[in-house]
Amino acid sequence: MRRLATGILIGFMLIVMGSCKRSNNYHVAILQYVDHPGLDAARRGILDEFREQGLTEGKELTLTYRNAQGESTLMQNIVLATRQQRYDLIITLATPISQAIKHRDDSARTPVIYGVITDPVSAGLVASMDRPGDNNTASSDQWPYLDQMKLAASVFGKGATIGVLFNPGEVNTQYAMRQTRAAAQAVGISLEEKPVYSLNDVTQAIASFGDKVKAIYVPADNTAMAAAPAIAKLARDRHIALIAGDPGTFDAGAVVGLGVDYYDLGKQTGKTAIQILRGHVSAGSIPVAVVRNPTLMVNEKLARELSVSIPPEVRARAQRVVK
């Protein structure tokens, strides 16, 4: 009887110790599709939010970070390796790797935050923006497409032709381009579209614009955003202005930009992660996080170099100005 009681006590202590360990050390996987300034900023925002909420890597937090570098085979290997491990939470960054982890649903017991998703509903990741459902939620970088095209019309004139580089194979880009085309048509902007499937396509695509475009717009496309520094340099060499839809592309060398602050989106994603990890709410009941106030950016120095006139009303509204 004493042995039985002792065994029960030891078993109880092991259970308690195991649950204490789980509550004090969270295992989180962050899976990133590719390196580009937006996704990198979002990841920094997530990690900063963790630290601010008292989760220190190596103490309360065990973090696994994997980056697919935009390669499909590597991405599938990462997804397989992740699904074979046990995590308290998986955070994906960008639509392609989010869809890959979603399709391998053999481990749906693990909550997932699909981060930095242009349209999580049409991508098949969540049921709705308000009630994502299952054990998943998301954060969305839906861009202000109409306002971006209005900005282009203000700076480069109605009727201007704007070049667009994008990868038509990305689901998020297909949505983004539908929105961009509709917005451009609404404000009288013509689009000259060029597909780019990798960084290797950028040089030829920009050269093919010739003198037909007044500026180049980098849309919500992982391939183009990852190539933003190269696009900016090649465009500048040809005396073509760049229009950014995010701070990272603006910093790479755009004349104007209007877009999501990806660091702030990362912070929101981190807050959602904390809610899930600490058991405050199930992932599927948390509405998709969206950044509501885009940042207007103007590079006056580059505008002068490229002979672009920034309207006073645009300059007056800008939250970021490079002089």
MOPE-V610474 format. One record per residue. RES is the residue in one small letter. SS is DSSP state (H for helix, E for strand, C for the rest). OMEGA is omega in radians with two decimals (none if undefined). BURIAL is # if it has 9 or more other ideal C-beta (glycine too) atoms within 8 Angstrom, else .. Layout:
RES_SS_OMEGA_BURIAL, RES_SS_OMEGA_BURIAL
//
This chain:
m_C_3.14_., r_H_3.13_., r_H_3.13_., l_H_3.14_., a_H_3.13_., t_H_3.13_., g_H_3.12_., i_H_-3.13_., l_H_3.14_., i_H_3.12_., g_H_3.12_., f_H_-3.13_., m_H_3.13_., l_H_3.11_., i_H_-3.14_., v_H_-3.14_., m_H_3.13_., g_H_-3.14_., s_H_3.09_., c_H_3.12_., k_H_-3.12_., r_H_-3.10_#, s_H_-3.08_., n_H_3.12_., n_C_-3.09_#, y_E_3.11_#, h_E_-3.06_#, v_E_3.04_#, a_E_3.02_#, i_E_-3.09_#, l_E_-3.09_#, q_E_-3.07_#, y_C_-3.05_#, v_C_3.02_#, d_C_2.82_#, h_C_-2.97_#, p_H_-3.13_#, g_H_-3.14_#, l_H_3.11_#, d_H_3.12_#, a_H_3.10_#, a_H_3.12_#, r_H_3.08_#, r_H_3.13_#, g_H_3.10_#, i_H_-3.08_#, l_H_3.10_#, d_H_3.11_#, e_H_3.07_#, f_H_-3.12_#, r_H_-3.14_#, e_H_3.13_., q_C_3.04_#, g_C_3.08_., l_C_-3.11_#, t_C_3.13_#, e_E_-3.09_#, g_C_3.09_., k_C_3.13_., e_C_-3.02_., l_E_2.96_#, t_E_-2.99_#, l_E_3.00_#, t_E_3.14_#, y_E_3.10_., r_E_-3.11_#, n_E_-3.09_#, a_C_3.12_#, q_C_3.10_., g_C_-3.09_#, e_C_-3.04_., s_H_-3.10_., t_H_3.11_., l_H_3.12_#, m_H_-3.13_#, q_H_3.09_#, n_H_3.11_., i_H_-3.14_#, v_H_3.14_#, l_H_-3.14_#, a_H_-3.13_#, t_H_-3.11_#, r_H_3.12_#, q_C_3.12_., q_C_3.08_., r_C_3.09_., y_C_3.02_#, d_C_-3.11_#, l_E_3.00_#, i_E_3.05_#, i_E_3.09_#, t_E_3.14_#, l_E_3.13_#, a_C_-3.01_#, t_H_-3.05_#, p_H_-3.11_#, i_H_3.06_#, s_H_3.10_#, q_H_3.13_#, a_H_-3.14_#, i_H_3.11_#, k_H_-3.07_#, h_H_3.04_., r_C_-3.00_#, d_H_-3.14_., d_H_3.14_., s_H_-3.06_., a_C_3.08_., r_C_-3.13_., t_C_3.09_#, p_E_-3.12_#, v_E_2.94_#, i_E_3.07_#, y_E_-3.00_#, g_E_3.06_#, v_E_-3.11_#, i_E_-3.11_#, t_C_3.10_#, d_C_-3.05_#, p_C_3.14_#, v_C_-3.12_#, s_C_3.08_., a_C_3.11_#, g_C_-3.08_., l_C_3.14_#, v_C_-3.13_#, a_C_3.12_., s_C_-3.14_., m_C_-3.09_#, d_C_-3.13_., r_C_-3.06_., p_C_3.09_#, g_C_-3.09_., d_C_-3.13_., n_C_-3.02_#, n_E_2.88_#, t_E_-3.04_#, a_E_2.91_#, s_E_-2.98_#, s_E_3.06_#, d_C_3.13_#, q_C_-3.05_., w_C_3.06_#, p_C_-2.97_., y_H_-3.12_#, l_H_3.13_#, d_H_3.08_#, q_H_3.12_#, m_H_3.03_#, k_H_3.09_#, l_H_3.12_#, a_H_3.13_#, a_H_3.13_#, s_H_-3.05_#, v_H_-3.01_#, f_H_3.05_#, g_C_3.05_., k_C_-3.08_., g_C_3.12_., a_C_3.05_#, t_E_-3.10_#, i_E_3.07_#, g_E_3.12_#, v_E_3.06_#, l_E_-3.11_#, f_E_3.09_#, n_C_-3.09_#, p_C_3.14_., g_C_-3.13_., e_C_-3.12_#, v_H_3.14_#, n_H_-3.14_#, t_H_3.12_#, q_H_3.08_#, y_H_-3.09_#, a_H_-3.12_#, m_H_3.05_#, r_H_3.14_., q_H_-3.12_#, t_H_3.13_#, r_H_3.14_#, a_H_-3.14_#, a_H_3.14_#, a_H_3.12_#, q_H_-3.10_., a_H_-3.09_., v_H_3.08_#, g_C_3.09_., i_C_3.03_#, s_E_-3.14_., l_E_3.01_#, e_E_-2.98_#, e_E_3.09_., k_E_3.11_#, p_E_3.02_#, v_C_-3.10_#, y_C_3.10_., s_C_3.10_., l_H_-3.11_#, n_H_-3.10_., d_H_-2.97_#, v_H_-3.07_#, t_H_-3.12_#, q_H_-3.12_., a_H_-3.14_#, i_H_3.11_#, a_H_-3.09_., s_H_3.07_., f_H_-3.11_#, g_C_3.12_., d_C_-3.02_., k_C_-3.02_., v_C_3.07_#, k_C_-3.13_#, a_E_3.07_#, i_E_3.13_#, y_E_3.08_#, v_E_-3.04_#, p_C_3.11_#, a_C_-3.04_#, d_C_-3.07_#, n_H_-3.12_#, t_H_-3.12_#, a_H_-3.13_#, m_H_3.09_#, a_H_-3.14_#, a_C_-3.04_#, a_H_3.12_#, p_H_3.12_., a_H_3.12_#, i_H_-3.12_#, a_H_-3.12_#, k_H_-3.13_#, l_H_3.11_#, a_H_-3.14_#, r_H_3.11_#, d_H_-3.14_., r_C_3.11_#, h_C_3.09_., i_C_3.14_#, a_E_3.12_#, l_E_3.06_#, i_E_-3.08_#, a_E_3.04_#, g_E_3.13_#, d_E_-3.11_#, p_H_-3.13_#, g_H_3.10_#, t_H_3.07_#, f_H_-3.14_#, d_H_3.13_., a_H_3.10_#, g_H_3.09_#, a_C_3.09_#, v_C_3.09_#, v_E_3.09_#, g_E_3.05_#, l_E_-3.10_#, g_E_-3.06_#, v_E_2.97_#, d_C_-3.04_#, y_H_3.06_#, y_H_3.10_#, d_H_3.10_#, l_H_3.06_#, g_H_3.11_#, k_H_3.10_#, q_H_3.10_#, t_H_3.09_#, g_H_3.11_#, k_H_3.08_#, t_H_3.13_#, a_H_3.13_#, i_H_3.11_#, q_H_-3.11_#, i_H_-3.07_#, l_H_-3.09_#, r_C_3.00_., g_C_-3.12_., h_C_-3.06_., v_C_3.10_., s_C_-3.06_., a_H_-3.04_#, g_H_3.13_#, s_H_-3.12_., i_C_3.13_#, p_C_3.10_., v_C_-3.14_#, a_E_-3.13_#, v_E_3.04_., v_C_-3.00_#, r_C_-3.02_., n_C_-3.14_., p_C_-3.12_#, t_E_3.07_#, l_E_-3.03_#, m_E_-3.14_#, v_E_3.05_#, n_E_-3.08_#, e_H_-3.13_#, k_H_-3.14_., l_H_3.10_#, a_H_3.11_#, r_H_-3.13_., e_H_-3.08_., l_C_3.10_#, s_C_3.08_., v_C_3.14_#, s_C_3.11_., i_C_3.13_#, p_C_-3.12_., p_H_-3.11_., e_H_3.07_., v_H_3.12_#, r_H_-3.09_#, a_H_-3.10_., r_H_-3.03_., a_C_3.05_#, q_C_3.09_., r_E_3.14_#, v_E_3.02_#, v_E_-3.06_#, k_C_none_.
//
